[in-house]
Amino acid sequence: MLEAIRCDAGNVLRMQKTPEGYLRGDAVVSRTGVFSYLNMDGTTRYELRHPDDILTQTTLDSIKQVPVTMDHPAELVDSVSAKSLQIGHIGDDVRIDGANIIASFTITDADAVRDIYAGKRGLSLGYKVSDLINEDGAYNGQTYTHRQTGTIVNHLAVVKAGRAGPAARINLDGASVQLDTIPDKKTGVVMSDIKTVAVNLDGLDYQAAPEIANHLKKETARADAAETGAEKLRTDHKAEIDT
């Protein structure tokens, strides 16, 4: 069993700007199917979101009134972090449409509204999977190796691109996710939408994005080379003085 954070995506069906400058609309925020996840060791597993597991009243109720964020936060949104992370919220209108879940939502943050108009229009629903079951099978012609159950929604993120590809987009005219298998120390969950690698600073281990780790590695190598050069210069100067 593995408790994890997963990310869905959806397509905005209607979006309007209110007199207050908010963006308000409906979106497909989750759907059933088989989705691929890339493990840290480079292997891929395929997880099934079956209608019996995700199209439930428990899941629908958990979507209502959750925060909307800009990108996925590094930790679950809660009453402490919501003030700094929240750019809007999902409403109470959450319904099933075939294999999809549709929800109403509002974007209230001015910077977020500008980013959306500038082209950042992907949507990704972040939710906890309390039970990830090892199960081999096929669903609608797609094979899977795991089954997600116990889905509880935490937030909806506005991202550059959603997991559903072109469908996961905000229309104003109205794939694989890297899985970090190291659980978060505070929540015990795994953030699957953010690929991280281990870095060491002053004897302490941290999880960082690959580009940050690569930059740190380059800067560390540059600092080491500078220190080596400085030590050689000191040695040469001492030799000259001794002579």
C-alpha positions, 0 to 999 in steps of 0.5 A: 500500500502506498499513499500518494499524490496524483494529478488529473487534468481537464478541459474548461467547458465555459469561462467568463470574466466577472466585473470584479476581474475574476475568471469563473467557469466549469472544467473536466477536472478528473477522468477514468482510465489508465495513466503511466507514472515513471519511477525514480529507477527509470521503470514505468508503472501503469495505474488504473483509475476505475469508475468504481474507485473514482466516480464515487460520492466520496470523491465528488464531495472531496472536490467541493470547495478545495483551493485552486493553486498556481502549479502544484505546491511541494506539500499538501495545501492546508489551513496554514499554507492556503493563504499564500498558495490559493488563487481561487477555489472550486465551487459546490457544483461537482457532477459526473459526465460519462467518464469525467468529473466536471466542477465549477471553479473561480480564479480570484488572484489578479496575477493568476488571471494575467498568467492564464490570459498569457497562455498558462492554461493547463489544469491538473487536479492533485489528490491523495491515493490512500491505497495503491494496489498491485494489480495486473489487468486491462481496462478499455484495451490498456494494460495496467499494473496498479489500481488507485483507490481511496481518492481524496482531492486536495487542490486544483492546479493551473499548470503549463500542460495537464496530463490529458494533453490538449484537452487539459486547457482553459479555453477563454472563448466560451504524460508521464509524471515523474514519481518521487518514491521518497515520502514527504517527512511531514505528510507521509505522502509522495508528490508524484507531479514533481521529480526530485533528486537528492542533494547534500548541503553542509551534511544535510540531505534535501530533495530538489528539482533536477535542474537545481541539482545540476546547477548546484553540481556545476557551481560546486565543481566551479568552487572546488576548481577555484579553491584548488587554483587558490591553494596552488597559487599560495603554494607557489608564492610560498616556494618563491618566498622560501627561495 
